[in-house]
């Protein structure tokens, strides 16, 4: 998966490689336009863009047309910075619960830990406070 992250940064259009990939305060619009998995289907990839405290793009390939827009189910997260600290550039395994229009709603896991719960962990919140 690390090779996928490196490939994206090497071949991505300047608007993406130049800072839109999850950087707090980034203004470039990234379209995650890969088809949504069906309810109950497991899917995995690397988080390459965090939209807000509950929405991110999960890469299935090096370009945004291969990225799935995911909205976390399961309650409130610790916010965008906490989601960045917990998930950015990390490999996730998700299970789709329903198509929510522009995103697929899913429960996701980082190294076996529920991402929604992880983003509220005090250690992650402390790390999130350090994001610029």
C-alpha positions as CSV (number, residue, x, y, z in Angstrom):
1,X,0.0,0.0,0.0
2,X,2.9,2.4,0.7
3,X,3.9,1.9,-3.0
4,X,0.4,3.1,-4.0
5,X,0.8,6.3,-1.8
6,X,4.2,7.0,-3.4
7,X,2.8,6.3,-6.9
8,X,0.0,8.8,-6.4
9,X,2.3,11.5,-5.2
10,X,4.6,10.9,-8.2
11,X,2.0,10.8,-11.0
12,X,-0.9,12.8,-9.5
13,X,-2.0,16.1,-11.1
14,X,-0.3,19.1,-9.5
15,X,-3.6,20.1,-7.7
16,X,-3.5,16.8,-5.9
17,X,0.2,16.3,-5.4
18,X,0.6,19.9,-4.4
19,X,-1.4,19.7,-1.3
20,X,-5.0,18.6,-1.6
21,X,-4.4,15.1,-0.4
22,X,-5.8,15.7,3.1
23,X,-3.7,18.7,4.1
24,X,-5.6,20.8,6.6
25,X,-6.6,24.0,4.9
26,X,-6.2,22.6,1.4
27,X,-8.5,24.2,-1.1
28,X,-8.2,22.1,-4.2
29,X,-11.4,20.1,-5.0
30,X,-10.6,16.4,-5.2
31,X,-13.3,14.2,-6.8
32,X,-13.4,10.7,-5.5
33,X,-15.4,9.1,-8.2
34,X,-14.9,5.3,-8.1
35,X,-18.1,3.2,-8.0
36,X,-19.5,2.5,-4.5
37,X,-19.4,-1.1,-3.1
38,X,-22.7,-2.8,-2.5
39,X,-24.1,-3.0,1.1
40,X,-22.3,-5.8,3.0
41,X,-19.3,-5.8,0.7
42,X,-15.8,-5.5,2.2
43,X,-13.3,-3.2,0.5
44,X,-9.9,-1.8,1.3
45,X,-7.4,0.8,0.4
46,X,-5.3,3.7,1.6
47,X,-6.8,7.0,2.8
48,X,-5.4,9.8,0.5
49,X,-7.8,12.6,1.1
50,X,-9.8,13.6,4.2
51,X,-12.9,15.7,3.3
52,X,-14.2,16.4,6.8
53,X,-14.5,14.7,10.2
54,X,-16.5,11.8,8.8
55,X,-15.7,11.6,5.0
56,X,-12.6,10.6,3.2
57,X,-11.4,9.0,-0.1
58,X,-10.1,5.5,0.0
59,X,-7.7,4.8,-2.9
60,X,-8.2,1.7,-5.1
61,X,-5.6,3.1,-7.6
62,X,-3.4,6.1,-8.2
63,X,-6.0,8.6,-9.6
64,X,-9.2,10.1,-8.1
65,X,-11.4,8.2,-10.5
66,X,-10.2,5.1,-8.6
67,X,-10.9,6.5,-5.1
68,X,-14.1,5.6,-3.2
69,X,-15.7,8.4,-1.2
70,X,-16.5,6.9,2.2
71,X,-18.7,8.4,5.0
72,X,-18.1,6.7,8.3
73,X,-21.1,5.2,10.1
74,X,-21.2,4.7,13.8
75,X,-21.4,8.1,15.4
76,X,-19.3,11.2,15.8
77,X,-15.5,11.2,15.2
78,X,-13.0,13.5,16.8
79,X,-13.2,15.8,13.9
80,X,-11.2,16.3,10.7
81,X,-7.9,16.7,12.3
82,X,-8.5,13.5,14.4
83,X,-9.5,11.6,11.3
84,X,-6.3,12.8,9.6
85,X,-4.2,11.6,12.5
86,X,-5.9,8.3,12.7
87,X,-6.2,7.4,9.0
88,X,-4.3,9.5,6.5
89,X,-1.9,7.4,4.4
90,X,-3.0,4.3,6.3
91,X,-4.5,1.1,5.0
92,X,-8.1,0.5,6.0
93,X,-10.6,-2.3,5.6
94,X,-14.2,-1.2,5.4
95,X,-17.6,-2.8,5.1
96,X,-20.2,-0.9,3.2
97,X,-23.6,-0.4,5.0
98,X,-25.5,1.6,2.4
99,X,-25.1,4.0,-0.6
100,X,-25.5,7.5,0.8
101,X,-25.6,9.4,-2.5
102,X,-22.2,11.0,-3.1
103,X,-20.5,8.6,-0.6
104,X,-20.8,5.0,0.6
105,X,-21.6,4.8,4.3
106,X,-19.3,2.2,5.9
107,X,-17.7,0.9,9.0
108,X,-13.9,1.0,8.7
109,X,-11.0,-0.5,10.6
110,X,-7.3,0.5,11.0
111,X,-5.2,-2.5,12.0
112,X,-8.3,-4.1,13.5
113,X,-9.4,-1.0,15.4
114,X,-12.7,0.7,14.6
115,X,-11.8,4.0,12.9
116,X,-14.7,6.0,14.4
117,X,-13.7,5.0,17.9
118,X,-10.0,5.4,17.2
119,X,-10.5,9.0,16.0
120,X,-11.9,9.8,19.5
121,X,-9.0,8.2,21.4
122,X,-7.2,10.7,23.6
123,X,-3.8,9.9,22.1
124,X,-5.1,10.5,18.6
125,X,-6.8,13.7,19.7
126,X,-3.5,14.9,21.1
127,X,-1.7,14.1,17.8
128,X,-4.5,15.9,15.9
129,X,-3.8,19.0,17.9
130,X,-0.3,19.1,16.4
131,X,-1.6,19.1,12.7
132,X,-0.9,22.4,11.1
